[in-house]
Amino acid sequence: MKLLIKNGRVIDPATGLDQIGDVCIAAGRIVSLHGSTADFAPNKTLDATGCIVAPGLIDLSVRLGEPGHEHEGMLESELAAAVAGGVTSVVCPPDTDPVLDEPGLVEMLKFRAEKLHQSRVFPLGALTRALKGDALTEMVELTEAGCVGFSQAEVPLANTQVLLRALQYAATFGYTVWLRPQELHLGKGVAASGALATRLGLSGVSVAAETIALHTIFELVRATGARVHLCRISSAAGVALVGKAKAEGLGVTCDVSINSLHLTDVDIGYFDSRMRLNPPLRQQRDRDALRAGLADGTIDALVSDHTPVGEDEKALPFAESEPGATGLELLLSLACKWAQDSGIALPRALAAITSQPAGVLGSALGAMAASSGRLVTGGAADICIFDPHAVWTVEPAALRSQGRHTPFGGYELPGRVRATLVGGQLAYQAAA
């Protein structure tokens, strides 16, 4: 299969490539970024006039609903949502049912995903058995089965000794541990501590829940030399601590969710359960610091934090509703909106959802490490074609994900995906 993408604005944030031109694809790989030759006879041509041709998006936080939560999401629907949003690679946490703590479960998930020929799925293995925080999993076996790192998902580790041993073990083999910084006892509220939570009578989660966990993690990283990825930083104080850790040379990276980047606790309004998220929405000063941190590189990646939630679980009082929101189809547009709001150049915004998350994954991607999140000759043709000038209204009922709840319902957003290629195959094409 030979495919020609013509007349698009080709942007590769990793190399600085930004030009109008053609992209030639054959056998699932990019064979030219500088136009076709006389002997290149495409089977199909995509006209990208007026559109951006960019690397496929990489989303580091996506719950797929399988195994165990098929009523909230399943591979078919969630991966269809991914390619509709231009996302060609997703990292899924291990808090499935059963938990991804056995190689057979990981292999089954990857096999199911590969048969669908949509987005590539990269699972995180459980750091401890059943995420209970007691016994470590067999990290070597899970890595051989296809895991790209190890995580406790939303379950904080109560035992610091177990976390120390986990980091020591991971450092021995060069694995990355993915942790959401959240102190166990301080992180049990449903909204960010502050005037609004007090006025609404909602239990609060203080910034200290994040900063105490960060201090602990950084001390253990200093002691072990382990690599840690911090998931969904949510506060200005957290951004400052990450910046200091990076300046010190610690092996840490971090991400922020589209929700924390655009919303604040004020958006909760009158107990709007669509705003029941984890981590909780914080104050405007925190949102501003998160935006600045993503712009200056303190924060490495922007993620959708895609968590499909069923209708029954959201149709409850705010404090009782299940946290989470769908986001795969919004990641690109909300990155574009951040660029517009902050005066950030589009290639810089694209880096936060392409080359930089690829850098977080690094060698865990194996043979794909050299070309993931990039447009390079000889690399896999994972490509997103989108119209940066198209404006669309978020209609939850029209989303492909089984979880239709989003805090951005009714928003007008820039950037509309026209086509998504995964391994040179057309995985999604918008209706004309």
Helices and strands as residue ranges (DSSP letters): E 2-12, E 17-26, E 29-32, E 44-47, E 52-55, E 57-59, H 75-84, E 87-92, H 103-116, E 120-123, E 125-126, G 129-131, H 139-145, E 150-151, H 160-173, E 176-179, E 191-192, H 195-200, E 204-205, H 208-224, E 227-230, H 236-248, E 252-257, H 258-262, G 265-268, G 273-275, H 284-296, E 301-303, H 311-314, G 318-320, G 328-330, H 331-342, H 346-351, H 355-361, G 362-368, E 383-393, G 396-398, E 412-422, E 425-429
